[in-house]
Amino acid sequence: MVEKGNKSFFWASYADLMTSLFFVMLMLFVVAVVELNKKNSELQNTNTAIEIEKEKLQAQLDKAQEIENATMGLESEYFEYKSEYKKHKLTIDVSFPTGESDIERYVPEATKKELLAAGRKAKSFIDSTTVNHPGIQYLLIIEGQASRDNYSQNYELSYKRAYSLKKFWEKGGISFSDKNCEVLICGSGDGRQSGTGLMRETNERLNQRFLIHILPKPGVIEQVKKQ
């Protein structure tokens, strides 16, 4: 009778042990399933975030292409796009005597008419482009240059030449809106200083002039990120 009781106790204990193990395994399985679902959810969120970033990047690339295509539309009899510099160059031959910067006094009448026509073309282009492509803004850079000669104030002179054109345009009724175009006046001197020797002619006489650069304003692409 004792042995039979011992056996009954053993099987009862064994059954309890198996039941406990079953519940432990069940809990582990539930925990594993929960963690797996959590990881899957995190992975899906990561993939969604990656897709969103890809869409933002594509939007930025599309915006950059839109701006570039719009800028290319400026090419005309007055402006030539220089791909190596990513800038437009004024094609009108404007030169000054050494040491001079006054357009009204030293530039021929026929050239003045061309300069006015070029200014109107630039303004019309910027106004129409910014209307058709909301969010695009431009920098209009008027860069004065000087030739390498014995004149001692070529850097000041190059700035005066650029400023002379701005005043000449304003006198002719050509002004640019601050909302779509920022105008910068600069002088690169005679190109002897580092970083100022770009877009110069080998014939130094031809560097008695100014250049017009129209390019997308920095920060336009950043606006896409906020949209």
Buried (B, 14 or more C-beta within 10 A) or exposed (E): EEEEEEEEEEEEEEEEEEEEEEEEEEEEEEEEEEEEEEEEEEEEEEEEEEEEEEEEEEBBEEBBEBBEEBBEEBEBEBBEBBEEEEBBBBBBEBBBEEBBBBBEEBBEEEBBEBBBBBBBBBBEBBBEBBEEBEBBBBBBBBBBBBBEBEBEEBBBBBBBBBBBBBEBBEEBEBEBEEEBBBBEBBBBBBBEEEEBEEBBEEEBEBBBBBBBBBBBBEEBBEBBEEE
